[in-house]
Amino acid sequence: MATTTITTTPFNYCRQYLPLTAKLRHSTLPKVSCFSPHYSTKCRRDYTSVMIVPTGVGASIGGFAGDALPVARALASVVDCLITHPNVLNAATLYWPMANVLYVEGYALDRFAQSLWALQPVHQNKVGLVLDSGIEEELRIRHLQVADATRASLGLPVVEYIVTDTPLEVEKWVDPKSGQSTGRIKHPCSLLRAVQTLVNQSQVNAIAVVARFPDDDVVDVDEYRQGMGIDVLAGVEAVISHLVVKEFQIPCAHAPAMLPLPLTLSLCPKSAAEEIGYTFLPCVLAGLSRAPQYLAKDSQFFEKGCLVGSDVDSVILPIDACGGDGALAFARKQNKPLIIAVEENVTVLDSTPDKLGIEAVKVSNYWEAIGVIAAHKAGIDPHSLRRNRIGNIQSTSSTPANGFAVSSGSSGTSHDFRSPRLNCSFSW
């Protein structure tokens, strides 16, 4: 029998013979990849980004009812792993599951940035629910129905609930000096006892807290409902979750219990998520169900596949909110991540990179921030994506480069090049 030799390119080889190998289970044909080895993601580590929008500071984006969630969704599509906190991902009865996003409480995020804690991704947490005994019976039943609904319809592992032995008595106010919302609970020990009981008796490893908040006068919250001002609840919510995380070193998030506000015909979309249900609990339970566990720094970090602060490649945050413990810790690392400050997202704070001496990339908005991150992940200088932004390479001496004198703005640590269309500014 005559033998025919077929000469083909690798692409044609894949196209002609791979369907055949799928059918012939014991075929002796060689295994061929259509992809060049140097494109394999196994040749590089995952790109990890942290998104921070501080709580209770009136952030233009992220200071309302989950209005930073679209940014997180867009970022998650670009990076391999996104680390962010409940203020970004919580939207009352709305949420959006993302497999590559880690839901990390604010205090834990600060400890992670300081390289004191590591994050251990999980498949599932056992979530315990703490209800303030100050919640009225009907409102308590509403929250228990939410827990049952998430168990039945979403399959969430909410295993048990407990009612505190004493009303927590939440107090909230706005700090007149900083303009931030803050507050306290009068009986923190009651909360800690309830959490301890759930941890000991039910072996839960994540905690959702629902505290009864004072009902606001409609006039007091009208500005927030119009998409202005600050969230007066958010500050003390952070106080509550910080208390639990610091004491027990497990994921925690809070949902306030309040009576529904009267219907309004004038409502900003940024605040609308809090008006479409009886509770704010669904997003908290969804986030906690797969929140990473927190581990104190030890030799087991790498053995357990944990993420540590040095794994972070970039940090994105509002332009004037760079003074938090986490942001400062990232900025002071020896191998610091790329810090990206968004000018469009302003808060009541005044901690800009310039005032703090932080080397940062300044961008006008999150559109541009995502573009910078995409370039950074690809190993591309973002300057090269802009018109005439790459100058001659510089020498450590004053010798002219390529026959031309090097201008002071062609390379170095500080650039200001605004686009007439996008009003884009990068400062390195």
Buried (B, 14 or more C-beta within 10 A) or exposed (E): EEEEEEEEEEEEBBEEBBEEBEEEEEEEEEEEEEEEEEEEEEEEEEBBBBBBBBBBBBBBBBBBBBBBBEBBBBBBEBBBBBBBBBBBBBBBBBBBEBEBBBBBBBBBBBBBBBBBBBBBBBEEBBBBBBBBBBBEEEBBEBBBEBBEBBBEEBEBBBBBBBEBEBBBBBEBEBEEEBBBBBBBBEBBEBBBBBBEBBBEEBEBBBBBBBBBBBEBEEEEBBBBBBBBBBBBBBBBBBBBBBBBBEBBBBBBBBBBBBEBBEEEEEBBEBBBBBBEBBBBBBBBBBBBBBBBBBBEBEEEBEEEEBBBBEBBBBBBBBBBBBBBBBBBBBBEBEEBBBBBBBBBBBBBBEBBBEEEEBEBBBBBBBBBBBBBBBBBBEEEEBBEEBEEBEBBEEEEEEEEBEEEEBEEEBBEEEBEBEEEEEEBBBBB
